[in-house]
Amino acid sequence: MTTASNAHAFPRSDRSPLGVWWWTVDRWMLGVVAVLIAIGVVMSFAASPAAAARMNIGDPFHFAVRQCVFAGGAAVILIATSMLDVRGTRRAAFFIWLAAIAVMIALPFIGHNAKGATRWLEFGGFTFQPSEYMKPALVILVAWMFSEGQKGQGVPGVSIAFGLYAVSVGLLLIQPDVGQTVLITVAFGAAFWMAGVPMSWVMLLGAAAAAGLSSTYFLFPHVASRVDRFLSPDKADTHQVDAAAVAQAAGGLFGRGPGEGVMKRHVPDLHTDFIYSVGAEEYGLIFSLLLISLFAFVVIRGLYRSMKLSDPFEQVAASALFVLVGQQTIINVAVNLNLIPTKGMTLPFISYGGSSMLAMGLTLGLALALTRRRPGAYAHTEGLSQAGAYT
């Protein structure tokens, strides 16, 4: 008779790297992320024909096939990085940040320009956006510096953290990429707050961030244009947002059916920024709420696990990574619902895009690595089994 433990992929007695990983990683979160990746692949098959037709690409499933490749790569990266120990996450973050910053420095000279921004390297028919990989690496590095600064051993952790942030934001604004700047600023602020600094400092940082965000309206014409379209839709071209709203309304509770959506033919960025609206039309409001619930599960469970960690670095780094994921999700959905100006932000694991998909695999892989069960890692054991596994 098969025992409950042997019913799993690895028995509890398996001390191999894969066996230890399986019994220490958050398998609930791993399962939900797998579902999100699968949904992204399914959605790419729904959106790909219309996107390919609009771009005069012969293969109607051009984007879907590529999304499958990206999804497989993201899964490999997620599993590989989630097997790292704490020291490994710091080392990986350091080298990833250095590499991403080096490429971002070179972008003005060798980057690919699109829609007035130079954010990508283009080679072999693929584009690479280094800022996507810089985000999770920066979050871990600033959390590391904050924790080192708290030890009182002469390390100017806070100053180094602000320096890393300033370099990253400066290079983002050169591109320019205000959306990514907002993302890392909020994640940096969350890490700053969770590191236990005085509330007056947090408020000062918040005020500076608000002033900086407001200044982008006057510094960058494309930001001003998007804000103006949002505030005065009757005086500007809001075709994409309007089409997304019609698609969501047409879906009703249960949708038109797989592949039956019609508004995706009229939304230029249907397979990227507005994939949420494609899903709402074809699968309905129930599906949309389920999708949001899956993201909420990942973020809330991640924050819950993070805040129970005993090590300050692990706690701050993991929490900020989940804040990063949650914030990006909220921005994308809010744009689709016309609650905020358009920002060109992808929906994690769902929108088409290699850099976004692979970088999100890296982000959650690092978060899972930091929240894995280790001896003494958690402040409260909550009656866990001797193996310290998730149940």
N, C-alpha and C positions, 0 to 999 in steps of 0.2 A: 504494500500500500504506500503510495507516494505521500511523503510528509509535506507540510506547508512550506517548510524552508526549501525543500528540493524542487518545489514548483516554480521557484524563481529562476532567473537566468543563471545565477551563481549561488552555490550554497554558502551559508555563513562561515563555514570553515575555510573557504577559498581566500588565501592571503595574497593572491596575485594582484598586480596593479589594477586590473579591471575588476576583480572581485572586491577589493577594498573600496574602489571608487563606487561600485554599484551599491554597496551597503552604507556608504557615507553621504552620497549625494542626495539632494532633495528630489526623489523620484516623482512626486506629485507635480512639482514644477516642471521637471523634465518632460513629463507626459503632456502637460498643457502646452508647452512650447512646441512639442512635436505636432500637436493638433493645429496650432497656429501656422506652422510651416506648411502643413498639408493643405490648410485652407488657402494659403497664399498660392500654392501650386494650382489648386482647382480654380481660383479666381483668375489666374493668369490665362488659363484656357478659355475662360469666358471673355476676357478683354482682348486677347491677342489678335483675333481676326479683324476686329474693327480698327485696332491700332496699326496693324500691318497694311490694311487697305488704305488708310489715310496717308501712310508714309510711302505708298507704292512699293511695298515689299512683297515679292512673289509668294513666299511661304506664309500662309495665314497663321501658322503656329510658331512663327519665328521667335516671338517674345516668350511664349509658353515653354518652348524647349530650353531656351537660355535660362528661364526662371528655375526650371528643374535642376539644371547644372548648378546654379547659384544656391539653391536650397540644399543640395547635397553637400556643397562646400561649406555652407553655414553650419550644417549638422556636424561635419567633421571638426570644424574649428571649435564649435561649442563643446563637444565632448572632450577634445584634446585639452583645451584651456581649463575646463572644469576639473581636470585631473591634476592640475598644478597645486603645489603647496603654497603657503602664504608667501614665502620668500620668492618662489617662482613667479607669483603674480606681480610682485614688485619689479623683479628683473624684466619680465616680459613688458610691463607697462613702460619702463624706462626706455627700452630699445625701440618699442613701437612708437612712442612719442618722438624720440629723436629722428627716426626714419620719416615719420609723417611730417614733422616740422621741416626737415631738409627738402622734401618734395614740395611743400607749400612755399618755401623760399624760392624754389626754382619755377613755380607756376607762372609768374608774370613773363617769363622768358620762353618757356617751352610748353605752357599749358594750352588747353583747348578752350576757346571762347564760345560761349553760347548764351543767348539772351542777355548780353551785356555783362556777363560775369566770367571770370577765368578760374574755375574751381576744379578742373579735371585734367588728367593726362589721358591722351587717346593713343592707343596702339592696338593693332591687329583687330580692329572692329570693336574693341572693348574700351570703356572709359573707367578711369580709376580716380576716386575722390578721396584724397588723403585725409581731409578733415573728419571724415566719418570714423576713421581709426584713431585719430588723435583724441577724440572726445573721451572714450572710456579710459585710455591711457592717462590722460590729464587728470581725470577724477581720482584715479588710484594714486598718482604721484602727489597731488595736493593733500589727500587724506594722509598719506605717509608723512609728508612734511609737517602737517598740523600735529600729528601724534608725536613726532620727534621733538617738535618745539615744546610740547607739554612736559617732556621729561626733564627739562631744566638742566640739560647737560651742555649748554652753550651752542646748540645748533639753532640758527635763525630760521626755524621751520616756517613761520608765518611769512616772513619776508621772501623766502625762496618760493613758497606757494603762490604768492601774489606775482612774483616775477614770471613763473611758469604760465600763469593765467594771462598776464599782460602780453607776453610773447605770442601766445596762441590767439588771443583776441585781435591783436594787431595784424597778424597775418590773415585772419579771417576777414577783417574789414578791408584789407587791400584787395581781396578777390572781386567784389565784396560779397559777403554771405552773412546777412544780418540774422537770418533764422537760426543758423548754427551758433552764432554769437549769443543769442538769447538762450539757447539750450544750455551751453556750457556755463553761462553766467548764473542761471538758476541752480544748476547742479553744484557749481562752485559755492554759491551762497548757502545751499543746503549743507554741504560739507563743513563750511565755516561755522554755521550755526550748531550743527551736531557735534563739532569738536569742543564745544563748551566755552566759546569766547563770550565776553560780556555782551549783553543785549544791545548796549549802546553802539558797539562796533557793528553788529548785524544791521541795526537801523541805518547807520551811516553808509554801509555798503549798499543797502537797499535803495537809499536815496541817490547815491552815485549811479547805481545801475539804471534807475528810473530816468535820471537826467541824461544819461548816455543814450538810452533807448529813444528818448524824445528827440535828441539831437539828430538821430539818423533820418528823421523826417526832412530835415533841412539840408543834410549832407548828401543823401543819396536819392536821386530823382525816382528810381524805381520803387523805393519805399514810399515816397510821397504819393506816387501814382496809385499804389495799392491802397493806401489809407484813404485817399480821396474817393476811389471807386467804392470803398466800403461805406464811407460816410454819406456819399451822394450818388447812389446807384442810378438815379434817373439822369445823371449828367455824364455817365461814362459807360464803357462797354463792359458789361458784367455777364457776357454770354456763358462763360464756363460755369460760374457759380449758379446762374439761373438754370442751366441745363441739369446740373447736379441736383438742385432742389426739385425739379420736375421728375427726375429719375427716382428720387426717394419717395415722392408722393405717389408715383405710379406703381411702386412696388406693393403698397398696402401692407397688410399683415404678413402674407405668405409669399409675396413676390409673383412675378410673371412666369417664373420657371427657369431652370438652367438654360443659359444661352438665348433666352427669349427677350432680353433687354434691348430696347431700341435707342434709348438716349445716349448710350455709349458711343454711338456713331457721331454724336454732335459734341462730345467733350474731348478736346485735344489731349489733355493729360489723364485720360480715363484709366490707363494702365499703371500710372504712377501716383500722383497726388490725389486723384479722385477715384481710386479703386473702391473706396468705401461706398460711394454712391452707386457704382455698378453692382456691388453685392446687395445693396438695399433694394434696387429695382428688381433684380432677378430672384432674390430669396426673401425679401420682405423685412418688416420691422422686427419680427421675432429673431431672424438671423442677425440683424444689426445689434440688437440688445445682447444676444449670446456672444457675439464677437467682442463687444465692449466688456462683458462679464469675464471673458477669458483673460483679457489684458488686466482687468481689475484684480483678478485672482493672482496673477503673476506679481503685480506690484505690491498688493497688500500682504500677501504671504511672504514676499521677499523682504519687505520692511519689517514685518513681525519677526522673522528669523534673524534679520540683521540686528535689530535692537536688543536681542537676547544674547548676542555675542559678548564675551567678556573683554576681549582685546579692543582698545580704542581705535586702532588703525582699521581692523577688520570691520568693526561696527560702522565707522564713518564711510569707509570706501564702499562697502556693500550697499549701504543705504543710499548713497549718492548715485550709484549705478542704477538702482531700481527707480530712483527719482528721474533719472535721465530717460529711462524707457517709458515711464508713465507720462512724463511731460511731452515727449514726442508724440505719443498716442493721442493725448488730449488736444494738442495743436492740430494734428491732421484731421481728427473728427470734427473739431470746432470749425475748421475751414470748410469742410464739407457741409456743415450745417449753417454756414454763413454767420457764425457768431463772432468771428474775428477776421481781419484782412487776410488774404491769401499769403502763404509764406513759402510754398514750394517744399513742404515737409512730407516725407514718406511715412506710410503707416507700417510700423515694424513687422517684418516677416510677410506682409501682405502685398505691399506695393512692389512693382517691378523695379529692379535695380540691383546690380551686382555689388557695388560698394556698400549700399545700405543693408542688403541681406547679410553679407559676410561680416560687416562690422557689428551688426546686431547679434550675430552668433558669437562674436568675440566679447561683446558687452555682457551678455547673459552667461557666457562660459566663465568669465572672470567672476561674476557675481555668484555663480554656483560654486566656484572653487573656494571663495571666501566664506560661504555659508555651509560648507560641508562639515559633518560631525567629526570632531577631533577631541582627544582627551583634554579636558579642561577648557574647551573652546567656548562653552556656553555657561552663562552665569547660573542657570537653572536647568537641571537635568530632566525634569518633568517625567520621571519614571521610565526613562528610556531603557531598552534592553542592554545587555552587557556589550553587544556589538556596537551600540550607539547609533543604530540605523534609524532612518525614517520609516514610519509605518504607514 
